[in-house]
Amino acid sequence: ARLTEVLVHHADLDAGFTHRDWPAGFTTRMLASVTASYARRDNAPDLRLRATDTGEEHGQGDHLVTGPATSLLAWLMGRTQGADLTATDNITLPFLY
């Protein structure tokens, strides 16, 4: 929990450290955790996520969102608007957080 706070809020400071600097292990664990959290929500968006850099997939929705793992996580956590992500079916990425 402390590592999450340090890494996420360090990126929030806009001091040269961004979500792209998050370690791979942290990103993998957090993507699994955050997507599992969304899956438990009644209003969860119908999305499936695929990390283009790792090949990992999360979720089982009909609409596919792709991009680097760190960018997917930053978007899911409300840290970015997902500008470097791609969604199928020409859907507009929802603001999730």
Backbone as CSV, one residue per row, in Angstrom:
resi,resn,N_x,N_y,N_z,CA_x,CA_y,CA_z,C_x,C_y,C_z
1,ALA,0.825,-1.191,0.000,0.000,0.000,0.000,0.871,1.258,0.000
2,ARG,1.937,1.233,0.761,2.798,2.416,0.817,3.478,2.653,-0.527
3,LEU,3.952,1.576,-1.161,4.597,1.724,-2.466,3.630,2.324,-3.479
4,THR,2.392,1.891,-3.443,1.381,2.442,-4.341,1.243,3.939,-4.124
5,GLU,1.122,4.342,-2.877,0.991,5.764,-2.560,2.192,6.555,-3.060
6,VAL,3.385,6.036,-2.820,4.603,6.749,-3.222,4.677,6.877,-4.742
7,LEU,4.488,5.774,-5.460,4.632,5.810,-6.917,3.541,6.638,-7.595
8,VAL,2.314,6.448,-7.176,1.208,7.165,-7.813,1.308,8.660,-7.531
9,HIS,1.529,9.020,-6.286,1.566,10.445,-5.959,2.852,11.113,-6.423
10,HIS,3.927,10.355,-6.558,5.142,10.909,-7.157,4.842,11.337,-8.593
11,ALA,4.121,10.514,-9.326,3.736,10.881,-10.691,2.788,12.086,-10.685
12,ASP,1.926,12.175,-9.679,0.987,13.297,-9.581,1.693,14.642,-9.415
13,LEU,2.900,14.628,-8.860,3.616,15.877,-8.587,4.077,16.601,-9.848
14,ASP,4.066,15.909,-10.981,4.493,16.505,-12.247,5.901,17.098,-12.126
15,ALA,6.798,16.289,-11.551,8.177,16.731,-11.319,9.165,15.892,-12.134
16,GLY,8.735,15.428,-13.303,9.623,14.659,-14.161,9.472,13.154,-14.037
17,PHE,8.727,12.679,-13.061,8.440,11.254,-12.876,6.993,11.061,-13.282
18,THR,6.745,10.183,-14.257,5.379,9.978,-14.739,4.961,8.523,-14.568
19,HIS,3.725,8.245,-14.935,3.234,6.866,-14.878,4.083,5.946,-15.754
20,ARG,4.718,6.485,-16.762,5.577,5.667,-17.632,6.812,5.157,-16.891
21,ASP,7.115,5.753,-15.748,8.267,5.344,-14.937,7.913,4.278,-13.898
22,TRP,6.636,3.927,-13.790,6.254,2.909,-12.814,6.918,1.581,-13.164
23,PRO,7.439,0.862,-12.166,8.088,-0.434,-12.418,7.094,-1.467,-12.973
24,ALA,7.606,-2.378,-13.784,6.761,-3.394,-14.425,6.015,-4.248,-13.404
25,GLY,6.695,-4.700,-12.357,6.043,-5.536,-11.352,4.902,-4.822,-10.657
26,PHE,5.113,-3.566,-10.319,4.070,-2.744,-9.699,2.886,-2.614,-10.650
27,THR,3.171,-2.298,-11.906,2.110,-2.100,-12.893,1.297,-3.373,-13.095
28,THR,1.956,-4.504,-13.193,1.263,-5.783,-13.376,0.339,-6.077,-12.196
29,ARG,0.857,-5.929,-10.987,0.039,-6.194,-9.787,-1.141,-5.237,-9.691
30,MET,-0.882,-3.967,-9.937,-1.943,-2.975,-9.796,-3.001,-3.099,-10.887
31,LEU,-2.603,-3.429,-12.109,-3.603,-3.636,-13.169,-4.562,-4.751,-12.780
32,ALA,-4.026,-5.836,-12.261,-4.879,-6.951,-11.827,-5.796,-6.512,-10.692
33,SER,-5.259,-5.781,-9.744,-6.035,-5.338,-8.589,-7.121,-4.338,-8.977
34,VAL,-6.761,-3.348,-9.757,-7.715,-2.302,-10.133,-8.807,-2.855,-11.043
35,THR,-8.453,-3.707,-12.002,-9.487,-4.275,-12.874,-10.417,-5.201,-12.095
36,ALA,-9.895,-5.921,-11.119,-10.752,-6.760,-10.268,-11.708,-5.890,-9.464
37,SER,-11.228,-4.754,-9.005,-12.075,-3.825,-8.257,-13.202,-3.288,-9.137
38,TYR,-12.876,-2.910,-10.364,-13.912,-2.436,-11.289,-14.923,-3.535,-11.593
39,ALA,-14.476,-4.760,-11.725,-15.367,-5.874,-12.070,-16.438,-6.095,-11.007
40,ARG,-16.147,-5.711,-9.778,-17.118,-5.890,-8.691,-18.167,-4.780,-8.652
41,ARG,-18.003,-3.761,-9.440,-18.952,-2.639,-9.447,-20.166,-2.960,-10.320
42,ASP,-21.318,-2.502,-9.881,-22.533,-2.695,-10.671,-22.495,-1.908,-11.978
43,ASN,-21.821,-0.772,-11.959,-21.795,0.098,-13.136,-20.476,-0.005,-13.901
44,ALA,-19.821,-1.151,-13.806,-18.529,-1.335,-14.478,-18.694,-1.210,-15.990
45,PRO,-17.793,-0.475,-16.636,-17.884,-0.371,-18.096,-17.590,-1.709,-18.763
46,ASP,-18.185,-1.912,-19.922,-18.065,-3.169,-20.667,-16.769,-3.166,-21.480
47,LEU,-15.633,-3.282,-20.770,-14.334,-3.150,-21.418,-13.440,-4.355,-21.164
48,ARG,-12.582,-4.595,-22.134,-11.489,-5.559,-22.003,-10.221,-4.778,-22.310
49,LEU,-9.206,-4.946,-21.489,-7.964,-4.199,-21.645,-6.850,-5.118,-22.108
50,ARG,-6.044,-4.635,-23.057,-4.884,-5.405,-23.511,-3.666,-4.484,-23.501
51,ALA,-2.654,-4.891,-22.744,-1.406,-4.135,-22.708,-0.575,-4.498,-23.932
52,THR,-0.291,-3.519,-24.758,0.430,-3.775,-26.004,1.897,-4.112,-25.772
53,ASP,2.428,-3.728,-24.633,3.843,-3.996,-24.363,4.076,-5.321,-23.655
54,THR,3.056,-5.851,-22.986,3.232,-7.105,-22.247,2.336,-8.227,-22.761
55,GLY,1.272,-7.880,-23.493,0.320,-8.874,-23.970,-0.717,-9.270,-22.939
56,GLU,-0.614,-8.732,-21.729,-1.587,-9.070,-20.682,-2.971,-8.559,-21.054
57,GLU,-3.989,-9.328,-20.665,-5.377,-8.913,-20.852,-6.096,-8.936,-19.525
58,HIS,-6.973,-7.968,-19.355,-7.775,-7.861,-18.140,-9.200,-7.523,-18.541
59,GLY,-10.148,-8.085,-17.812,-11.547,-7.815,-18.086,-12.091,-8.724,-19.169
60,GLN,-13.413,-8.701,-19.314,-14.065,-9.580,-20.280,-15.125,-8.856,-21.088
61,GLY,-14.993,-7.556,-21.194,-15.991,-6.778,-21.913,-15.907,-6.938,-23.415
62,ASP,-16.909,-6.396,-24.090,-16.980,-6.477,-25.548,-16.088,-5.451,-26.238
63,HIS,-15.801,-4.340,-25.575,-15.010,-3.270,-26.175,-13.564,-3.389,-25.712
64,LEU,-12.651,-3.453,-26.668,-11.232,-3.619,-26.368,-10.538,-2.264,-26.302
65,VAL,-9.770,-2.059,-25.239,-8.937,-0.869,-25.084,-7.495,-1.351,-25.016
66,THR,-6.632,-0.788,-25.857,-5.240,-1.220,-25.902,-4.298,-0.046,-25.674
67,GLY,-3.122,-0.387,-25.173,-2.075,0.603,-24.957,-1.046,0.036,-24.003
68,PRO,0.008,0.797,-23.725,1.020,0.339,-22.777,0.405,0.085,-21.396
69,ALA,0.925,-0.894,-20.696,0.380,-1.266,-19.384,0.327,-0.078,-18.434
70,THR,1.387,0.720,-18.394,1.394,1.862,-17.473,0.322,2.879,-17.850
71,SER,0.061,3.039,-19.125,-0.969,3.981,-19.565,-2.368,3.470,-19.241
72,LEU,-2.585,2.168,-19.399,-3.874,1.586,-19.007,-4.118,1.808,-17.523
73,LEU,-3.103,1.538,-16.713,-3.249,1.700,-15.266,-3.479,3.157,-14.892
74,ALA,-2.719,4.065,-15.468,-2.890,5.487,-15.154,-4.305,5.949,-15.498
75,TRP,-4.843,5.484,-16.624,-6.203,5.839,-17.014,-7.222,5.253,-16.036
76,LEU,-7.051,3.981,-15.688,-7.979,3.341,-14.751,-7.985,4.031,-13.392
77,MET,-6.836,4.576,-13.003,-6.714,5.235,-11.704,-7.057,6.721,-11.768
78,GLY,-7.508,7.182,-12.931,-7.912,8.576,-13.058,-6.759,9.550,-13.143
79,ARG,-5.575,9.055,-13.498,-4.396,9.922,-13.582,-4.213,10.511,-14.970
80,THR,-4.809,9.904,-15.985,-4.760,10.441,-17.349,-6.137,10.266,-17.982
81,GLN,-6.313,10.897,-19.125,-7.559,10.741,-19.878,-7.454,9.649,-20.927
82,GLY,-6.318,8.948,-20.955,-6.153,7.843,-21.888,-5.820,8.264,-23.303
83,ALA,-5.150,9.401,-23.461,-4.844,9.921,-24.797,-3.992,8.967,-25.626
84,ASP,-3.180,8.140,-24.988,-2.329,7.215,-25.747,-2.901,5.801,-25.793
85,LEU,-4.194,5.678,-25.506,-4.884,4.391,-25.584,-5.770,4.366,-26.823
86,THR,-6.056,3.169,-27.300,-6.915,2.994,-28.467,-8.091,2.114,-28.076
87,ALA,-9.280,2.524,-28.478,-10.484,1.745,-28.187,-11.109,1.273,-29.488
88,THR,-11.591,0.030,-29.494,-12.271,-0.501,-30.672,-13.669,0.086,-30.772
89,ASP,-14.284,-0.114,-31.883,-15.670,0.299,-32.120,-15.858,1.804,-32.021
90,ASN,-14.770,2.554,-32.132,-14.838,4.017,-32.077,-15.534,4.545,-30.832
91,ILE,-15.434,3.821,-29.738,-16.039,4.316,-28.507,-15.144,5.407,-27.917
92,THR,-15.747,6.299,-27.193,-15.001,7.311,-26.456,-14.676,6.719,-25.097
93,LEU,-13.418,6.803,-24.706,-13.040,6.257,-23.405,-13.748,7.025,-22.303
94,PRO,-14.406,6.321,-21.413,-15.085,7.014,-20.320,-14.087,7.504,-19.280
95,PHE,-14.460,8.554,-18.566,-13.686,8.973,-17.406,-14.106,8.034,-16.290
96,LEU,-13.167,7.290,-15.752,-13.519,6.201,-14.842,-13.414,6.537,-13.372
97,TYR,-12.682,7.517,-13.031,-12.416,7.724,-11.607,-13.135,8.913,-11.070
